[in-house]
Amino acid sequence: MGLWERREDNNDQGGVLRDGGELEGWYGRSGLVVITKGRAGVRWATTPSRWRRTTVEEDCGLRVLPFFYSCRHHRFEGGGWRRLGKVRQLRWKTHLSRKNMKDMPHDCIVHILSRGSPRDACRFAVVSSVVRDATESDVLWDEFLPSDYQEIISRCVSPVKYKSKRDLFFKLSSPLLIDGGIKTFSVDKATGKRCYMLSARELNIAWSDNPLFWCWKPILQSRFAEAVELRMTSWLEIEGKINTKLLSPNTQYRAYLIVNMASHRAYGLDILPSEVSLEVGKFLSQGTIILSPKQGSSSKIGENISRVYHERNDGWLEIELGEFYNDGIHEKDVIMRLKEIEGVHLKGGLLVEGIEIRPI
């Protein structure tokens, strides 16, 4: 029978499937197999025309379907179940029942919502007025805020005023200038994970203190007071550093160099590929990119080019420097670089805003 073992059932309206006694699933006429572990609730589970009757356990009104597989087609053959086709999707699904919702303790609802993400909490607000009240609780949003949010607020350039913890969370979801305006801090609106951006002033840029090579100036589109433009150099090297203790633990991060090309002033950037790298302890991620004003126009682009830049909604371009996993156990420096030091030709017209580190 392969993956599934048949349980006693000869009804072609649906059936209960079992794999090794640990995972259970339901097969119905809709062609859906629900695979669960622990308590689970299946909508329409007691409707014979849709599902075979099965036990649905309920815990404080919360019904959870940890996983479900939607397959292309199934059919009943020779007194046994058989699954045909490939799995097309695998995702989490949580269902809050309205049954007895009014009788559920407020703290219980808050605790349930806190086990999810900020995005989940906002979605569940439409379930009922009781859940909506819970989604506005300071206790709930305190779980989603960084543990040191008060210290972060004290580092902000402008005072942060808020009426509730929920209000504070959404204020922090937009980048705020901190540490005298040389960094920004924000939380990811969907997950609550920490995000940082280091301004050009916070980076180590070779020869950036020499006005013959680099020009510091305010840029209207920049979130920082100033950015830096490359006038002329043969040695291009940009490096940024951040410690993992500032980031969210148990999170996969990716770093991006935020740049732009000066109109009609960019030259020499696409003659040789630039090297990009990200280093955390013994881990090293490397790649190459062509800094062409018109991406894809350079004749140098080939199999060895592993990165391309992407245009952002704010008009800047972002170059992926690498990604890493922060386990939150060992404090390490994340070193991020872009460099082109092989060529002796001059290059210029590159605008640098900073390096952004955000969760994937």
Disulfide bonds with the S-S distance in Angstrom:
none
